[in-house]
């Protein structure tokens, strides 16, 4: 291939090359492609394999030349990277020069500009030189008992109230039939029979449950409510409705006793086994919090021990992701309190620092992982795809297939697995000292490091 490559600029980690492929090369490839497909064509009026080349060119020339150009772009980009021994940081940007239609018609050379950021060269810190503290906390018996009491209340049952003057109290369950009406007309989805509603649970729209407090069994109650302005069904949002409610039963809550019977109801053989399980769950929660704290301390150290130029496009892309989230939070009014009074300029400066930190840490972890041959196995990726797909319930299979056929979606799942494996590798080599802390200390949220705002 007689293409020309000219380096136009090479400042810092950014490289720009001018690439030109002569029209004669493209035409040659086109002719080869036409010769390749002609024997396979079945065109009316011609015997199979006997279609004149000129006719094939007239029919398919443009489509085939488009293919040739795309293939040439891929091949030449690869050649530029290989010839210049470049390790690209992300996908190169290609900008065609001149009229691409002229190129496809075989009347002009293919000229384009290739802009690429390259990976910085740096020596990552040796994990064995790092010193870290792992905060640890063991669950107490009192906490296990608290979790048991909570579990018993979650597994409460309801029994019909008896007596002459039974009235529904807050916390009681009512069994009801109802018909909802707008301007006297029943509306779709507003009717139910034998619905079980715990008063005060906030299951129904605001105001509904309050009007059933004091209701008696076998009574009719007219409940008047206004649907919230942001109600998901647009035809009901902000509307006033009347529900004709028949109260069929009023039931009082009965807390389950924390005993062997409760354990059996939950599928375990005894109360001791249940307590053991609750303790293990708490241990797991605290181990997770401990790991999170250790990882955070590790990332802070890695961040402070490395200083090298960052690929600008990588930082821009990371910042764009963060900034769109900030804009979204702003629109929803869910911006953190400390950010609410800051100007966009201030916020951009702070969040760009966070973007730089993320990119720097990503590169450091990737390099340490590369040096230690850390790989994400197909099995690990398949498990992650399955786990993610399961969150979509009935659509699980569709989502799983989507992942299987989408390399970008797989890369997004692979990244956190890779990061965790590298973090585990570093902590296994670093000097880690355990330190007992209180539960509050372990679960306290960390501030961002100095200079990162937020």
Protein Blocks (a to p, Z undefined) as FASTA:
>chain_A
ZZdcddfbdghjbccddddddfklmmmmmmmmmmmmmmmpccehiaehiacfklmmmmmm
mmmmmmmmmmmmmmmmmmmmmmnopacebjaddddehjfklmmnopaccddddddddddd
dddddfklpccddddddddfklmmmmmmmmmmmmpccdddedjbdcddehiacddddddd
eehiacehiacehiacdehklmacehklmmmgoiaehiacdddddddfklfblklgopac
ddddddfbdcddddddddfklmmmnopabfklmmmmmmmmmmmmmmmmmmmmmmmmmmmm
mmmmpccdddfklmmmmmmmmmmmmmmmmmnopacfklmmpcfklmmmmmmmmmmmmmmm
mmmmmmmmmmnopacdfklmmmmmmmmmmmnommmmmmmmmmmmmmklmmmmmmmmmmmm
mmmmmmmmmccddddddfklmmpccdddehilZZ
